[in-house]
């Protein structure tokens, strides 16, 4: 039995979502320590240097473009803007994607990614490579996060 059977994976077409991000090429070992400082830079920009109205209830996001990994960490925004230092405009991918939600400790998010990959393969879908996460608000007392995981799929 596939672990993916315990995770509700769906396929849907998603629209590109604008984001303000910091981009980096890193390793799987380095990335966890980089994530917070990258996000702090974007949050600081949105609080103090961003055009008015750029961030309207944006969620934190992480995009992994490939297996290097080339990553982007940031916040959903309402549109494009001029780059400001390390903060650049980007977008979460649009198109066909396999997606699953996870609520729990962030350290277990890899299980959800694995489940989406296993489900996609078992269901006849090919992964295109890019994958991303959209974070909900952390549980106030539990430290758990609501995270939506997406993997781009190759359109048939």
Secondary structure, DSSP 4 states (H G I P E B T S, - for coil): --GGGGS--EEEEE--EEEEEEEEE--HHHHHHHHHHHHHHHHHHHHHTSPTTS-SSPPEEEEE-SSS-EEEEEEE-SS----BTTBEEEEE--EEEEEEEEEE-GGGHHHHHHHHHHHHHHTT--EEEEEEEEE-PPPTTT--EEEEEEEEE---
